[in-house]
Amino acid sequence: MRLRHHAAAAAIGGLVLAVTVSAGTASAANGRFYWEGPKGAIYYVQNPPDSKCLSMGQEARAARNDTKQPLSIYSEKNCKGTKVVLTPGQRADHKVSFASVKFNSR
């Protein structure tokens, strides 16, 4: 799993990894998950880990699921609060902010 800032090699901010993923044993949702952070900066995660809840470290909105699996975004950290499911290729409205995400979930 790699976190990228779409515009440049700036701060990693945006995603606090609350889990440790060991290489070779973890499965991943192939593809990219994009979102908009502060000041309109675009971020993405390449091949995010399946079934792990990841809390955002800063403002996040406009989620876009370009993975091959469904994902859920949540209004609160630790995958709590209002849940919105995004199927592969689906994007959330620009107004929809979220505080955590879980990949390969329904």
N, C-alpha and C positions, 0 to 999 in steps of 0.2 A: 504494500500500500504506500503510495506516495502522495503527499500534499503539495500542490503547486499553486502559485499565484500566477494567474493567467497573463498579467501584464509584464511582470519583471520578477527578478529574484529578490523580492522585498521580504517583509516579515512573514514568518510561518503562521502567525496568529490566525484565528478563525476556527480552529478545531483543536480541542483539548482531547488528546487520546487517553481515555480512561482505562484502556486495556492494553495488554501486551500480546502481540501476535507473533507466534514463533514461525519462522519461515519453514515452508515445506509441509507443515501440518494444518495450517489454516486454509479454509477455502475463501474465495473472494467473489464478489459480484463483478464480473468482468465488465470493464468499461469505465466511464467517468461520471462522477456526481459533481455538478456545478452549483454554485450559489453566489449571490452578491453580498459583499461585505460592506464595511464602512466606506463612505465617499464613492460608492459605486464600483469599487474594485471587484473583479471577478476572480473567484478561487475555484479549485477543483481537487478532488481526490481521485487518483487512478487506482482501479481495482480494490475498492474498499472491502474490508472484512465482513463476512456474512454474520448475521445474528448478533452483532456487537452494537451496543448503544454508545454513541459518541456525542458528547456535549460540546456545543459551540463555545468558543472563548470570547466571542464578540458578536456584534450585530450580524444577523444572517437573514436573508430573504430571497425570494425569487428562485427557489430550488428547481433544478432540472435533472431528471434522471436519464442519463445516457448509459446506464448499465443494462444488463440483460435480465435483471431480476427486479421485482417490486421493492420499494423501500417506503419507510414511513418517516415523516417529519412530525415533531412534537412541539407544542407551544412552550413547554417547560424543559429544563435540564433533566437528565437521567431518564429520558423517554417517558415522561409523565405529561399530563395535561391533554389538550385537544390533539388528536392524531389525524393526519392527512396522509392517505396512501397514494403514492405516485407509481404508476405502472411504467415499464420500460418505454422511453421516448416521451413521457409526459412531463410537463412543467407546471409548477404552481404559479398562480397569479403573482405579479410583482409586489402586491400589497401584503402577501402572506409572509409573515416573519416566523422564524422557528428557533428553538433553543437546543434541540438535539435531533439526531437522526439514527435510524436503525435500518441496515441494509438486508435485503432478502427477507422481507417480512410482509405479512398481509394484514 
